[in-house]
Amino acid sequence: MVWLRGLVALPFGLAVGSFMTVAIHRLPAGESLARPRSRCPRCGTEIRNRDNVPVLSWVLLRGRCRSCGERISAVYPLLELATAGLVVAAVARYDRPWVGGMVAALVAMMPAIALIDLRHRIIPNRLTYPALAGFAAYLAVARLAGGGVDPVRGLMGAAAYGGGLLVVALVSGGMGMGDVKLAAAIGLVLGSLGLGVVGVAAGAAIVLGGLGAVVALAMGAGRKAKIPFGPSIAAGAVVAAFWGPQLASAYLRTVT
Ligand SMILES: [Zn+2]
């Protein structure tokens, strides 16, 4: 019942996406996620509940504030759609509920992290620390519940991916500690499914990072321009979350 699982996951995905539209502004600014309610940045009117329905409100209001008509960026509904789409796809992809829930939580964070890093060149600790602690606790509980995850491999994945990027960060300096913590969280989750999946995430991040650099150069960025690596790490995690197990086993078949 793949479609039924996806349907059940959709409202969760939209709610998480809506939360992320708040997080992309407030986390980099160090503001509270809980309070105050969202306001129009121009006229200061509080956004009412009926105007705060993910995607739908933006479409019905044609991307404008109800009070003053200020344009509301399409980034909001697009981030909500992307987050919800990833959550639905993850829950549909994995029929084991413990695995599906965990992978959904991981990929749900990736669009917001990529966006924050692109805009502010940081990956907030307020995302990576709760992710690391939350996924570690989740893995322990899922293991006890027979959820089909391997916490020890998860720790190995975190050490391998996070440690690998830590070395890169210390040697080259082009990478930040936010990237290292993000990689550790990704390694923790994907490693619990198999260490090859972490390898796919890292490999995809390198390939996508290279493509990103080429695109940035083509769009006129200077050779010395700092290109954030977070979006590639996030995109690599999404690739591995959905195709990692197959890619890892296909790779092992070709080399052995
Ligand atoms: Zn307004």
Boltz pocket constraint, residues with backbone or C-beta under 6 A from the ligand:
constraints:
  - pocket:
      binder: B
      contacts: [[A, 40], [A, 41], [A, 42], [A, 43], [A, 44], [A, 45], [A, 65], [A, 66], [A, 67], [A, 68], [A, 69], [A, 70]]
      max_distance: 6.0
